[in-house]
Amino acid sequence: MIKHVVMWKVSGDTPEARRATREKVKQQFKGLRSLIPDLLALEVGLDVSGVDYACDVVLYTEFESPQALAAYAEHPEHLRVRRELEGLRVARYQVDYVPGEVSNHA
C-alpha cells in the first residue's frame, strides 16, 4: 500500500473568497472517489485551526501500489480536476509514503 497526502494554501483576497476556494477544492476531489477504481480511500479536510502557518486543504488518499498511484496521477478525471483548480493555489505540499516503514536514521 502507498499513501498520498497533498496540502494546499489557496488563493483569495478575502476570508469569504478563500472559504469558497477551499470548498471548491474539497468538492472537486470528493467527486473522484467513485470515478477512479484504484483509489482505495479518499478524504478531504479543511483546516479548522485558523493559524497563519496552516495549509487550507488536505487530501489524503490510499492506493494498493505505487503503480496505482501513478495511474491515478494520469487518470483523465484527476487531470480534469487539476485543470479546473488551476490558479486557485498559492502553495502545494505533497508526501507519498509506505505505511509501517521505520527508518533507523534520525
PDB file as gemmi writes it, atoms N, CA and C in Angstrom:
CRYST1    1.000    1.000    1.000  90.00  90.00  90.00 P 1                      
ATOM      1  N   MET A   1       0.845  -1.180   0.000  1.00  0.00           N  
ATOM      2  CA  MET A   1       0.000   0.000   0.000  1.00  0.00           C  
ATOM      3  C   MET A   1       0.891   1.245   0.000  1.00  0.00           C  
ATOM      4  N   ILE A   2       0.374   2.315  -0.603  1.00  0.00           N  
ATOM      5  CA  ILE A   2       1.043   3.616  -0.570  1.00  0.00           C  
ATOM      6  C   ILE A   2       0.001   4.683  -0.260  1.00  0.00           C  
ATOM      7  N   LYS A   3       0.403   5.620   0.572  1.00  0.00           N  
ATOM      8  CA  LYS A   3      -0.481   6.724   0.950  1.00  0.00           C  
ATOM      9  C   LYS A   3       0.042   7.997   0.296  1.00  0.00           C  
ATOM     10  N   HIS A   4      -0.885   8.819  -0.161  1.00  0.00           N  
ATOM     11  CA  HIS A   4      -0.583  10.048  -0.897  1.00  0.00           C  
ATOM     12  C   HIS A   4      -1.305  11.195  -0.185  1.00  0.00           C  
ATOM     13  N   VAL A   5      -0.529  12.150   0.328  1.00  0.00           N  
ATOM     14  CA  VAL A   5      -1.084  13.272   1.072  1.00  0.00           C  
ATOM     15  C   VAL A   5      -0.651  14.562   0.377  1.00  0.00           C  
ATOM     16  N   VAL A   6      -1.619  15.412   0.086  1.00  0.00           N  
ATOM     17  CA  VAL A   6      -1.336  16.698  -0.551  1.00  0.00           C  
ATOM     18  C   VAL A   6      -2.007  17.789   0.279  1.00  0.00           C  
ATOM     19  N   MET A   7      -1.283  18.891   0.500  1.00  0.00           N  
ATOM     20  CA  MET A   7      -1.839  20.032   1.229  1.00  0.00           C  
ATOM     21  C   MET A   7      -1.662  21.284   0.386  1.00  0.00           C  
ATOM     22  N   TRP A   8      -2.672  22.144   0.435  1.00  0.00           N  
ATOM     23  CA  TRP A   8      -2.636  23.384  -0.329  1.00  0.00           C  
ATOM     24  C   TRP A   8      -2.930  24.589   0.547  1.00  0.00           C  
ATOM     25  N   LYS A   9      -2.305  25.687   0.209  1.00  0.00           N  
ATOM     26  CA  LYS A   9      -2.751  27.008   0.634  1.00  0.00           C  
ATOM     27  C   LYS A   9      -3.435  27.569  -0.597  1.00  0.00           C  
ATOM     28  N   VAL A  10      -4.622  28.108  -0.433  1.00  0.00           N  
ATOM     29  CA  VAL A  10      -5.398  28.555  -1.583  1.00  0.00           C  
ATOM     30  C   VAL A  10      -5.431  30.078  -1.669  1.00  0.00           C  
ATOM     31  N   SER A  11      -5.779  30.540  -2.850  1.00  0.00           N  
ATOM     32  CA  SER A  11      -5.845  31.972  -3.090  1.00  0.00           C  
ATOM     33  C   SER A  11      -7.195  32.531  -2.638  1.00  0.00           C  
ATOM     34  N   GLY A  12      -7.249  33.853  -2.522  1.00  0.00           N  
ATOM     35  CA  GLY A  12      -8.477  34.553  -2.148  1.00  0.00           C  
ATOM     36  C   GLY A  12      -8.126  35.848  -1.449  1.00  0.00           C  
ATOM     37  N   ASP A  13      -8.689  36.937  -1.920  1.00  0.00           N  
ATOM     38  CA  ASP A  13      -8.390  38.250  -1.351  1.00  0.00           C  
ATOM     39  C   ASP A  13      -9.111  38.525  -0.040  1.00  0.00           C  
ATOM     40  N   THR A  14     -10.184  37.782   0.213  1.00  0.00           N  
ATOM     41  CA  THR A  14     -10.958  37.973   1.437  1.00  0.00           C  
ATOM     42  C   THR A  14     -11.167  36.611   2.094  1.00  0.00           C  
ATOM     43  N   PRO A  15     -11.500  36.588   3.380  1.00  0.00           N  
ATOM     44  CA  PRO A  15     -11.807  35.300   4.024  1.00  0.00           C  
ATOM     45  C   PRO A  15     -12.935  34.548   3.311  1.00  0.00           C  
ATOM     46  N   GLU A  16     -13.923  35.282   2.824  1.00  0.00           N  
ATOM     47  CA  GLU A  16     -15.039  34.652   2.122  1.00  0.00           C  
ATOM     48  C   GLU A  16     -14.570  34.011   0.818  1.00  0.00           C  
ATOM     49  N   ALA A  17     -13.687  34.691   0.092  1.00  0.00           N  
ATOM     50  CA  ALA A  17     -13.168  34.152  -1.163  1.00  0.00           C  
ATOM     51  C   ALA A  17     -12.339  32.892  -0.896  1.00  0.00           C  
ATOM     52  N   ARG A  18     -11.534  32.919   0.158  1.00  0.00           N  
ATOM     53  CA  ARG A  18     -10.739  31.733   0.498  1.00  0.00           C  
ATOM     54  C   ARG A  18     -11.632  30.578   0.925  1.00  0.00           C  
ATOM     55  N   ARG A  19     -12.685  30.867   1.674  1.00  0.00           N  
ATOM     56  CA  ARG A  19     -13.633  29.816   2.072  1.00  0.00           C  
ATOM     57  C   ARG A  19     -14.260  29.173   0.840  1.00  0.00           C  
ATOM     58  N   ALA A  20     -14.655  29.984  -0.123  1.00  0.00           N  
ATOM     59  CA  ALA A  20     -15.263  29.465  -1.350  1.00  0.00           C  
ATOM     60  C   ALA A  20     -14.263  28.619  -2.132  1.00  0.00           C  
ATOM     61  N   THR A  21     -13.024  29.062  -2.192  1.00  0.00           N  
ATOM     62  CA  THR A  21     -11.990  28.306  -2.904  1.00  0.00           C  
ATOM     63  C   THR A  21     -11.731  26.981  -2.201  1.00  0.00           C  
ATOM     64  N   ARG A  22     -11.630  27.009  -0.888  1.00  0.00           N  
ATOM     65  CA  ARG A  22     -11.414  25.773  -0.122  1.00  0.00           C  
ATOM     66  C   ARG A  22     -12.536  24.771  -0.402  1.00  0.00           C  
ATOM     67  N   GLU A  23     -13.750  25.249  -0.385  1.00  0.00           N  
ATOM     68  CA  GLU A  23     -14.904  24.372  -0.612  1.00  0.00           C  
ATOM     69  C   GLU A  23     -14.903  23.808  -2.035  1.00  0.00           C  
ATOM     70  N   LYS A  24     -14.509  24.620  -3.004  1.00  0.00           N  
ATOM     71  CA  LYS A  24     -14.435  24.143  -4.383  1.00  0.00           C  
ATOM     72  C   LYS A  24     -13.400  23.026  -4.515  1.00  0.00           C  
ATOM     73  N   VAL A  25     -12.236  23.213  -3.916  1.00  0.00           N  
ATOM     74  CA  VAL A  25     -11.197  22.178  -3.952  1.00  0.00           C  
ATOM     75  C   VAL A  25     -11.742  20.889  -3.322  1.00  0.00           C  
ATOM     76  N   LYS A  26     -12.375  21.011  -2.175  1.00  0.00           N  
ATOM     77  CA  LYS A  26     -12.920  19.847  -1.477  1.00  0.00           C  
ATOM     78  C   LYS A  26     -13.925  19.108  -2.352  1.00  0.00           C  
ATOM     79  N   GLN A  27     -14.873  19.817  -2.920  1.00  0.00           N  
ATOM     80  CA  GLN A  27     -15.918  19.181  -3.722  1.00  0.00           C  
ATOM     81  C   GLN A  27     -15.356  18.519  -4.974  1.00  0.00           C  
ATOM     82  N   GLN A  28     -14.400  19.166  -5.627  1.00  0.00           N  
ATOM     83  CA  GLN A  28     -13.815  18.595  -6.839  1.00  0.00           C  
ATOM     84  C   GLN A  28     -13.120  17.270  -6.540  1.00  0.00           C  
ATOM     85  N   PHE A  29     -12.347  17.209  -5.474  1.00  0.00           N  
ATOM     86  CA  PHE A  29     -11.634  15.970  -5.166  1.00  0.00           C  
ATOM     87  C   PHE A  29     -12.563  14.894  -4.610  1.00  0.00           C  
ATOM     88  N   LYS A  30     -13.574  15.275  -3.830  1.00  0.00           N  
ATOM     89  CA  LYS A  30     -14.515  14.277  -3.314  1.00  0.00           C  
ATOM     90  C   LYS A  30     -15.197  13.535  -4.453  1.00  0.00           C  
ATOM     91  N   GLY A  31     -15.439  14.228  -5.554  1.00  0.00           N  
ATOM     92  CA  GLY A  31     -16.102  13.616  -6.692  1.00  0.00           C  
ATOM     93  C   GLY A  31     -15.297  12.522  -7.370  1.00  0.00           C  
ATOM     94  N   LEU A  32     -13.999  12.449  -7.108  1.00  0.00           N  
ATOM     95  CA  LEU A  32     -13.154  11.442  -7.745  1.00  0.00           C  
ATOM     96  C   LEU A  32     -13.321  10.052  -7.150  1.00  0.00           C  
ATOM     97  N   ARG A  33     -13.795   9.970  -5.934  1.00  0.00           N  
ATOM     98  CA  ARG A  33     -13.838   8.692  -5.211  1.00  0.00           C  
ATOM     99  C   ARG A  33     -14.507   7.586  -6.021  1.00  0.00           C  
ATOM    100  N   SER A  34     -15.620   7.866  -6.619  1.00  0.00           N  
ATOM    101  CA  SER A  34     -16.352   6.828  -7.348  1.00  0.00           C  
ATOM    102  C   SER A  34     -15.905   6.696  -8.805  1.00  0.00           C  
ATOM    103  N   LEU A  35     -15.025   7.564  -9.256  1.00  0.00           N  
ATOM    104  CA  LEU A  35     -14.636   7.572 -10.670  1.00  0.00           C  
ATOM    105  C   LEU A  35     -13.313   6.879 -10.958  1.00  0.00           C  
ATOM    106  N   ILE A  36     -12.494   6.644  -9.940  1.00  0.00           N  
ATOM    107  CA  ILE A  36     -11.165   6.071 -10.140  1.00  0.00           C  
ATOM    108  C   ILE A  36     -11.090   4.745  -9.394  1.00  0.00           C  
ATOM    109  N   PRO A  37     -11.065   3.644 -10.124  1.00  0.00           N  
ATOM    110  CA  PRO A  37     -11.171   2.324  -9.482  1.00  0.00           C  
ATOM    111  C   PRO A  37     -10.033   1.974  -8.531  1.00  0.00           C  
ATOM    112  N   ASP A  38      -8.816   2.414  -8.782  1.00  0.00           N  
ATOM    113  CA  ASP A  38      -7.685   2.053  -7.929  1.00  0.00           C  
ATOM    114  C   ASP A  38      -7.564   2.915  -6.678  1.00  0.00           C  
ATOM    115  N   LEU A  39      -8.466   3.840  -6.491  1.00  0.00           N  
ATOM    116  CA  LEU A  39      -8.459   4.732  -5.340  1.00  0.00           C  
ATOM    117  C   LEU A  39      -9.164   4.027  -4.181  1.00  0.00           C  
ATOM    118  N   LEU A  40      -8.374   3.523  -3.211  1.00  0.00           N  
ATOM    119  CA  LEU A  40      -8.928   2.729  -2.113  1.00  0.00           C  
ATOM    120  C   LEU A  40      -9.588   3.595  -1.045  1.00  0.00           C  
ATOM    121  N   ALA A  41      -9.023   4.765  -0.780  1.00  0.00           N  
ATOM    122  CA  ALA A  41      -9.572   5.666   0.240  1.00  0.00           C  
ATOM    123  C   ALA A  41      -9.293   7.092  -0.181  1.00  0.00           C  
ATOM    124  N   LEU A  42     -10.214   7.962   0.129  1.00  0.00           N  
ATOM    125  CA  LEU A  42     -10.056   9.384  -0.169  1.00  0.00           C  
ATOM    126  C   LEU A  42     -10.730  10.181   0.934  1.00  0.00           C  
ATOM    127  N   GLU A  43     -10.004  11.158   1.447  1.00  0.00           N  
ATOM    128  CA  GLU A  43     -10.549  12.056   2.462  1.00  0.00           C  
ATOM    129  C   GLU A  43     -10.038  13.451   2.155  1.00  0.00           C  
ATOM    130  N   VAL A  44     -10.925  14.434   2.233  1.00  0.00           N  
ATOM    131  CA  VAL A  44     -10.540  15.825   2.026  1.00  0.00           C  
ATOM    132  C   VAL A  44     -10.928  16.595   3.275  1.00  0.00           C  
ATOM    133  N   GLY A  45      -9.955  17.300   3.847  1.00  0.00           N  
ATOM    134  CA  GLY A  45     -10.224  18.069   5.057  1.00  0.00           C  
ATOM    135  C   GLY A  45      -9.895  19.535   4.869  1.00  0.00           C  
ATOM    136  N   LEU A  46     -10.665  20.374   5.549  1.00  0.00           N  
ATOM    137  CA  LEU A  46     -10.441  21.815   5.547  1.00  0.00           C  
ATOM    138  C   LEU A  46      -9.915  22.220   6.917  1.00  0.00           C  
ATOM    139  N   ASP A  47      -8.877  23.034   6.930  1.00  0.00           N  
ATOM    140  CA  ASP A  47      -8.271  23.450   8.194  1.00  0.00           C  
ATOM    141  C   ASP A  47      -9.274  24.157   9.081  1.00  0.00           C  
ATOM    142  N   VAL A  48      -9.291  23.788  10.349  1.00  0.00           N  
ATOM    143  CA  VAL A  48     -10.145  24.456  11.329  1.00  0.00           C  
ATOM    144  C   VAL A  48      -9.329  25.207  12.374  1.00  0.00           C  
ATOM    145  N   SER A  49      -7.990  25.098  12.298  1.00  0.00           N  
ATOM    146  CA  SER A  49      -7.155  25.740  13.319  1.00  0.00           C  
ATOM    147  C   SER A  49      -7.111  27.255  13.159  1.00  0.00           C  
ATOM    148  N   GLY A  50      -7.086  27.716  11.920  1.00  0.00           N  
ATOM    149  CA  GLY A  50      -7.022  29.151  11.678  1.00  0.00           C  
ATOM    150  C   GLY A  50      -5.656  29.773  11.906  1.00  0.00           C  
ATOM    151  N   VAL A  51      -4.651  28.967  12.221  1.00  0.00           N  
ATOM    152  CA  VAL A  51      -3.322  29.544  12.425  1.00  0.00           C  
ATOM    153  C   VAL A  51      -2.738  29.950  11.077  1.00  0.00           C  
ATOM    154  N   ASP A  52      -1.918  31.003  11.084  1.00  0.00           N  
ATOM    155  CA  ASP A  52      -1.453  31.567   9.817  1.00  0.00           C  
ATOM    156  C   ASP A  52      -0.502  30.659   9.052  1.00  0.00           C  
ATOM    157  N   TYR A  53       0.127  29.704   9.700  1.00  0.00           N  
ATOM    158  CA  TYR A  53       1.071  28.818   9.017  1.00  0.00           C  
ATOM    159  C   TYR A  53       0.429  27.503   8.556  1.00  0.00           C  
ATOM    160  N   ALA A  54      -0.851  27.321   8.806  1.00  0.00           N  
ATOM    161  CA  ALA A  54      -1.534  26.093   8.399  1.00  0.00           C  
ATOM    162  C   ALA A  54      -1.893  26.129   6.920  1.00  0.00           C  
ATOM    163  N   CYS A  55      -1.954  24.953   6.321  1.00  0.00           N  
ATOM    164  CA  CYS A  55      -2.493  24.839   4.971  1.00  0.00           C  
ATOM    165  C   CYS A  55      -4.013  24.916   5.066  1.00  0.00           C  
ATOM    166  N   ASP A  56      -4.651  25.217   3.947  1.00  0.00           N  
ATOM    167  CA  ASP A  56      -6.110  25.363   3.920  1.00  0.00           C  
ATOM    168  C   ASP A  56      -6.844  24.052   3.705  1.00  0.00           C  
ATOM    169  N   VAL A  57      -6.262  23.184   2.863  1.00  0.00           N  
ATOM    170  CA  VAL A  57      -6.935  21.950   2.463  1.00  0.00           C  
ATOM    171  C   VAL A  57      -5.919  20.812   2.496  1.00  0.00           C  
ATOM    172  N   VAL A  58      -6.367  19.632   2.928  1.00  0.00           N  
ATOM    173  CA  VAL A  58      -5.539  18.431   2.856  1.00  0.00           C  
ATOM    174  C   VAL A  58      -6.320  17.348   2.124  1.00  0.00           C  
ATOM    175  N   LEU A  59      -5.610  16.637   1.262  1.00  0.00           N  
ATOM    176  CA  LEU A  59      -6.156  15.484   0.548  1.00  0.00           C  
ATOM    177  C   LEU A  59      -5.377  14.261   1.003  1.00  0.00           C  
ATOM    178  N   TYR A  60      -6.081  13.248   1.486  1.00  0.00           N  
ATOM    179  CA  TYR A  60      -5.462  12.004   1.918  1.00  0.00           C  
ATOM    180  C   TYR A  60      -6.035  10.888   1.044  1.00  0.00           C  
ATOM    181  N   THR A  61      -5.172  10.120   0.392  1.00  0.00           N  
ATOM    182  CA  THR A  61      -5.624   9.013  -0.440  1.00  0.00           C  
ATOM    183  C   THR A  61      -4.757   7.791  -0.189  1.00  0.00           C  
ATOM    184  N   GLU A  62      -5.308   6.618  -0.487  1.00  0.00           N  
ATOM    185  CA  GLU A  62      -4.592   5.353  -0.365  1.00  0.00           C  
ATOM    186  C   GLU A  62      -4.726   4.574  -1.665  1.00  0.00           C  
ATOM    187  N   PHE A  63      -3.610   3.913  -2.034  1.00  0.00           N  
ATOM    188  CA  PHE A  63      -3.561   3.094  -3.242  1.00  0.00           C  
ATOM    189  C   PHE A  63      -2.881   1.775  -2.905  1.00  0.00           C  
ATOM    190  N   GLU A  64      -3.208   0.751  -3.657  1.00  0.00           N  
ATOM    191  CA  GLU A  64      -2.637  -0.574  -3.441  1.00  0.00           C  
ATOM    192  C   GLU A  64      -1.142  -0.620  -3.730  1.00  0.00           C  
ATOM    193  N   SER A  65      -0.692   0.217  -4.675  1.00  0.00           N  
ATOM    194  CA  SER A  65       0.709   0.136  -5.099  1.00  0.00           C  
ATOM    195  C   SER A  65       1.158   1.478  -5.681  1.00  0.00           C  
ATOM    196  N   PRO A  66       2.468   1.659  -5.803  1.00  0.00           N  
ATOM    197  CA  PRO A  66       2.957   2.864  -6.477  1.00  0.00           C  
ATOM    198  C   PRO A  66       2.451   2.966  -7.917  1.00  0.00           C  
ATOM    199  N   GLN A  67       2.242   1.835  -8.567  1.00  0.00           N  
ATOM    200  CA  GLN A  67       1.722   1.833  -9.928  1.00  0.00           C  
ATOM    201  C   GLN A  67       0.284   2.361  -9.961  1.00  0.00           C  
ATOM    202  N   ALA A  68      -0.508   2.003  -8.964  1.00  0.00           N  
ATOM    203  CA  ALA A  68      -1.884   2.504  -8.885  1.00  0.00           C  
ATOM    204  C   ALA A  68      -1.888   4.011  -8.642  1.00  0.00           C  
ATOM    205  N   LEU A  69      -0.963   4.494  -7.811  1.00  0.00           N  
ATOM    206  CA  LEU A  69      -0.838   5.938  -7.587  1.00  0.00           C  
ATOM    207  C   LEU A  69      -0.443   6.635  -8.885  1.00  0.00           C  
ATOM    208  N   ALA A  70       0.484   6.061  -9.634  1.00  0.00           N  
ATOM    209  CA  ALA A  70       0.903   6.645 -10.910  1.00  0.00           C  
ATOM    210  C   ALA A  70      -0.266   6.671 -11.899  1.00  0.00           C  
ATOM    211  N   ALA A  71      -1.092   5.626 -11.895  1.00  0.00           N  
ATOM    212  CA  ALA A  71      -2.265   5.589 -12.778  1.00  0.00           C  
ATOM    213  C   ALA A  71      -3.260   6.682 -12.391  1.00  0.00           C  
ATOM    214  N   TYR A  72      -3.449   6.895 -11.098  1.00  0.00           N  
ATOM    215  CA  TYR A  72      -4.317   7.974 -10.610  1.00  0.00           C  
ATOM    216  C   TYR A  72      -3.812   9.332 -11.091  1.00  0.00           C  
ATOM    217  N   ALA A  73      -2.507   9.536 -11.008  1.00  0.00           N  
ATOM    218  CA  ALA A  73      -1.924  10.821 -11.405  1.00  0.00           C  
ATOM    219  C   ALA A  73      -2.222  11.146 -12.863  1.00  0.00           C  
ATOM    220  N   GLU A  74      -2.357  10.121 -13.704  1.00  0.00           N  
ATOM    221  CA  GLU A  74      -2.607  10.319 -15.127  1.00  0.00           C  
ATOM    222  C   GLU A  74      -4.057  10.044 -15.538  1.00  0.00           C  
ATOM    223  N   HIS A  75      -4.900   9.688 -14.582  1.00  0.00           N  
ATOM    224  CA  HIS A  75      -6.300   9.376 -14.894  1.00  0.00           C  
ATOM    225  C   HIS A  75      -6.997  10.628 -15.442  1.00  0.00           C  
ATOM    226  N   PRO A  76      -7.794  10.493 -16.494  1.00  0.00           N  
ATOM    227  CA  PRO A  76      -8.457  11.662 -17.094  1.00  0.00           C  
ATOM    228  C   PRO A  76      -9.295  12.477 -16.110  1.00  0.00           C  
ATOM    229  N   GLU A  77      -9.965  11.832 -15.160  1.00  0.00           N  
ATOM    230  CA  GLU A  77     -10.783  12.584 -14.194  1.00  0.00           C  
ATOM    231  C   GLU A  77      -9.906  13.382 -13.229  1.00  0.00           C  
ATOM    232  N   HIS A  78      -8.787  12.803 -12.809  1.00  0.00           N  
ATOM    233  CA  HIS A  78      -7.858  13.541 -11.951  1.00  0.00           C  
ATOM    234  C   HIS A  78      -7.277  14.734 -12.707  1.00  0.00           C  
ATOM    235  N   LEU A  79      -6.904  14.524 -13.954  1.00  0.00           N  
ATOM    236  CA  LEU A  79      -6.356  15.622 -14.770  1.00  0.00           C  
ATOM    237  C   LEU A  79      -7.399  16.714 -14.984  1.00  0.00           C  
ATOM    238  N   ARG A  80      -8.663  16.325 -15.138  1.00  0.00           N  
ATOM    239  CA  ARG A  80      -9.747  17.308 -15.287  1.00  0.00           C  
ATOM    240  C   ARG A  80      -9.847  18.177 -14.033  1.00  0.00           C  
ATOM    241  N   VAL A  81      -9.812  17.542 -12.855  1.00  0.00           N  
ATOM    242  CA  VAL A  81      -9.897  18.301 -11.604  1.00  0.00           C  
ATOM    243  C   VAL A  81      -8.706  19.250 -11.481  1.00  0.00           C  
ATOM    244  N   ARG A  82      -7.529  18.763 -11.798  1.00  0.00           N  
ATOM    245  CA  ARG A  82      -6.338  19.630 -11.736  1.00  0.00           C  
ATOM    246  C   ARG A  82      -6.498  20.846 -12.635  1.00  0.00           C  
ATOM    247  N   ARG A  83      -7.017  20.634 -13.843  1.00  0.00           N  
ATOM    248  CA  ARG A  83      -7.235  21.768 -14.764  1.00  0.00           C  
ATOM    249  C   ARG A  83      -8.261  22.750 -14.197  1.00  0.00           C  
ATOM    250  N   GLU A  84      -9.347  22.231 -13.651  1.00  0.00           N  
ATOM    251  CA  GLU A  84     -10.412  23.091 -13.119  1.00  0.00           C  
ATOM    252  C   GLU A  84      -9.955  23.902 -11.910  1.00  0.00           C  
ATOM    253  N   LEU A  85      -8.967  23.401 -11.178  1.00  0.00           N  
ATOM    254  CA  LEU A  85      -8.487  24.089  -9.983  1.00  0.00           C  
ATOM    255  C   LEU A  85      -7.223  24.910 -10.235  1.00  0.00           C  
ATOM    256  N   GLU A  86      -6.760  24.908 -11.480  1.00  0.00           N  
ATOM    257  CA  GLU A  86      -5.548  25.653 -11.821  1.00  0.00           C  
ATOM    258  C   GLU A  86      -5.677  27.120 -11.400  1.00  0.00           C  
ATOM    259  N   GLY A  87      -4.631  27.644 -10.797  1.00  0.00           N  
ATOM    260  CA  GLY A  87      -4.618  29.038 -10.387  1.00  0.00           C  
ATOM    261  C   GLY A  87      -5.257  29.320  -9.038  1.00  0.00           C  
ATOM    262  N   LEU A  88      -5.833  28.302  -8.398  1.00  0.00           N  
ATOM    263  CA  LEU A  88      -6.502  28.524  -7.114  1.00  0.00           C  
ATOM    264  C   LEU A  88      -5.586  28.302  -5.920  1.00  0.00           C  
ATOM    265  N   ARG A  89      -4.402  27.801  -6.158  1.00  0.00           N  
ATOM    266  CA  ARG A  89      -3.493  27.539  -5.045  1.00  0.00           C  
ATOM    267  C   ARG A  89      -2.329  28.514  -5.074  1.00  0.00           C  
ATOM    268  N   VAL A  90      -1.829  28.806  -3.893  1.00  0.00           N  
ATOM    269  CA  VAL A  90      -0.625  29.632  -3.791  1.00  0.00           C  
ATOM    270  C   VAL A  90       0.564  28.795  -3.340  1.00  0.00           C  
ATOM    271  N   ALA A  91       0.297  27.611  -2.772  1.00  0.00           N  
ATOM    272  CA  ALA A  91       1.360  26.688  -2.377  1.00  0.00           C  
ATOM    273  C   ALA A  91       0.784  25.281  -2.351  1.00  0.00           C  
ATOM    274  N   ARG A  92       1.664  24.289  -2.639  1.00  0.00           N  
ATOM    275  CA  ARG A  92       1.255  22.885  -2.641  1.00  0.00           C  
ATOM    276  C   ARG A  92       2.381  22.065  -2.024  1.00  0.00           C  
ATOM    277  N   TYR A  93       2.007  21.131  -1.147  1.00  0.00           N  
ATOM    278  CA  TYR A  93       2.961  20.248  -0.489  1.00  0.00           C  
ATOM    279  C   TYR A  93       2.468  18.816  -0.649  1.00  0.00           C  
ATOM    280  N   GLN A  94       3.380  17.883  -0.815  1.00  0.00           N  
ATOM    281  CA  GLN A  94       2.992  16.501  -1.058  1.00  0.00           C  
ATOM    282  C   GLN A  94       3.930  15.547  -0.335  1.00  0.00           C  
ATOM    283  N   VAL A  95       3.355  14.460   0.175  1.00  0.00           N  
ATOM    284  CA  VAL A  95       4.122  13.356   0.749  1.00  0.00           C  
ATOM    285  C   VAL A  95       3.470  12.060   0.268  1.00  0.00           C  
ATOM    286  N   ASP A  96       4.278  11.164  -0.296  1.00  0.00           N  
ATOM    287  CA  ASP A  96       3.852   9.813  -0.636  1.00  0.00           C  
ATOM    288  C   ASP A  96       4.682   8.879   0.238  1.00  0.00           C  
ATOM    289  N   TYR A  97       4.032   7.951   0.933  1.00  0.00           N  
ATOM    290  CA  TYR A  97       4.781   7.072   1.823  1.00  0.00           C  
ATOM    291  C   TYR A  97       4.150   5.697   1.917  1.00  0.00           C  
ATOM    292  N   VAL A  98       4.984   4.742   2.267  1.00  0.00           N  
ATOM    293  CA  VAL A  98       4.551   3.378   2.513  1.00  0.00           C  
ATOM    294  C   VAL A  98       4.346   3.250   4.012  1.00  0.00           C  
ATOM    295  N   PRO A  99       3.138   2.942   4.469  1.00  0.00           N  
ATOM    296  CA  PRO A  99       2.886   2.859   5.908  1.00  0.00           C  
ATOM    297  C   PRO A  99       3.659   1.719   6.557  1.00  0.00           C  
ATOM    298  N   GLY A 100       4.065   1.960   7.788  1.00  0.00           N  
ATOM    299  CA  GLY A 100       4.731   0.939   8.563  1.00  0.00           C  
ATOM    300  C   GLY A 100       6.236   0.881   8.383  1.00  0.00           C  
ATOM    301  N   GLU A 101       6.768   1.609   7.411  1.00  0.00           N  
ATOM    302  CA  GLU A 101       8.217   1.607   7.250  1.00  0.00           C  
ATOM    303  C   GLU A 101       8.844   2.449   8.339  1.00  0.00           C  
ATOM    304  N   VAL A 102       9.860   1.887   8.966  1.00  0.00           N  
ATOM    305  CA  VAL A 102      10.568   2.589  10.026  1.00  0.00           C  
ATOM    306  C   VAL A 102      12.008   2.766   9.591  1.00  0.00           C  
ATOM    307  N   SER A 103      12.528   3.955   9.776  1.00  0.00           N  
ATOM    308  CA  SER A 103      13.904   4.234   9.406  1.00  0.00           C  
ATOM    309  C   SER A 103      14.784   4.255  10.653  1.00  0.00           C  
ATOM    310  N   ASN A 104      16.009   3.815  10.518  1.00  0.00           N  
ATOM    311  CA  ASN A 104      16.963   3.882  11.617  1.00  0.00           C  
ATOM    312  C   ASN A 104      17.687   5.219  11.640  1.00  0.00           C  
ATOM    313  N   HIS A 105      17.394   6.069  10.694  1.00  0.00           N  
ATOM    314  CA  HIS A 105      18.032   7.394  10.612  1.00  0.00           C  
ATOM    315  C   HIS A 105      17.209   8.405  11.393  1.00  0.00           C  
ATOM    316  N   ALA A 106      17.878   9.260  12.089  1.00  0.00           N  
ATOM    317  CA  ALA A 106      17.178  10.278  12.891  1.00  0.00           C  
ATOM    318  C   ALA A 106      16.827  11.459  12.039  1.00  0.00           C  
TER     319      ALA A 106                                                      
END                                                                             
